[in-house]
Amino acid sequence: MAKKSSNAGFHSAAGLIRYFDAEEKSSLKIPPWLVVAMSIATMVLVTAAHLIYKL
């Protein structure tokens, strides 16, 4: 049986890195603090709704 080439993974990973680097320039940028703030706001709203409506 023929062995698989062990260096094929590196080439495909390099292609993915190039793909994501190209996409990064045109993609929407969301600051990390906004993600944290929205998570906390969602937790507060869900907790308030639970306390108000006693679901």
Buried (B, 14 or more C-beta within 10 A) or exposed (E): EEEEEEEEEEEEEEEEEEEEEEEEEEEEEEEEEEEEEEEEEEEEEEEEEEEEEEE
